[in-house]
């Protein structure tokens, strides 16, 4: 979302640490469109994150909200 945002894959824990790129404010894991920069779309962010689905993700840790799982990640990126 921002040039300095990182999304980390922790292989031995099968976990994605998503920071503010994915959040859960009570409606499930999502890309916070209200935080996107000018000219950046939700679809652009989702497209950049979809390669994560090629990994055996079991846990998604976002800065805001509780942990999610692979199904939550799939929904957020659909």
C-alpha distance (Angstrom), angle and dihedral (degrees) to the residues before:
residue distance angle dihedral
X1 . . .
X2 3.79 . .
X3 3.81 125.0 .
X4 3.82 90.9 -110.3
X5 3.84 97.2 46.1
X6 3.79 115.7 117.9
X7 3.76 131.2 -161.3
X8 3.78 111.3 -164.3
X9 3.80 129.9 -155.7
X10 3.82 113.2 -153.4
X11 3.78 101.8 -164.3
X12 3.79 101.4 -169.2
X13 3.83 90.3 52.5
X14 3.81 94.8 38.1
X15 3.77 86.4 -130.7
X16 3.78 135.9 141.8
X17 3.80 117.6 -152.5
X18 3.78 103.2 -156.0
X19 3.80 104.1 176.5
X20 3.81 111.0 -167.3
X21 3.81 93.8 -24.5
X22 3.81 89.7 85.7
X23 3.81 122.4 26.6
X24 3.79 139.0 171.7
X25 3.79 115.4 -146.8
X26 3.78 93.0 169.3
X27 3.81 99.3 -66.9
X28 3.78 98.9 82.5
X29 3.77 129.8 -90.1
X30 3.81 111.7 -36.2
X31 3.78 145.3 156.7
X32 3.82 105.1 -103.6
X33 3.81 100.2 -125.6
X34 3.80 92.0 -175.0
X35 3.82 87.6 65.7
X36 3.81 96.4 51.5
X37 3.77 118.0 117.0
X38 3.76 122.5 -116.5
X39 3.79 111.0 -70.7
X40 3.83 93.6 12.8
X41 3.79 116.8 118.2
X42 3.77 131.7 -156.9
X43 3.80 88.8 -120.4
X44 3.82 91.5 56.2
X45 3.79 90.8 54.6
X46 3.82 92.6 44.6
X47 3.80 90.8 50.3
X48 3.80 91.3 53.3
X49 3.81 91.1 49.9
X50 3.82 98.3 45.2
X51 3.84 93.7 87.4
X52 3.82 85.1 71.5
X53 3.81 87.3 71.6
X54 3.81 88.8 68.0
X55 3.81 87.6 65.8
X56 3.82 125.8 77.0
X57 3.83 93.5 -105.6
X58 3.79 115.1 -177.7
X59 3.83 101.2 159.4
X60 3.80 133.6 36.6
X61 3.80 117.1 -166.2
X62 3.78 116.4 -164.7
X63 3.80 127.2 -177.1
X64 3.82 91.0 -122.6
X65 3.81 121.3 45.3
X66 3.74 133.5 8.6
X67 3.77 127.4 -53.9
X68 3.78 119.6 -71.3
X69 3.77 133.7 -156.9
X70 3.80 137.1 -135.5
X71 3.81 92.5 -80.5
X72 3.82 90.1 54.0
X73 3.80 90.1 50.7
X74 3.80 91.6 49.3
X75 3.82 91.2 51.2
X76 3.82 92.2 47.2
X77 3.79 92.0 52.4
X78 3.82 97.8 43.0
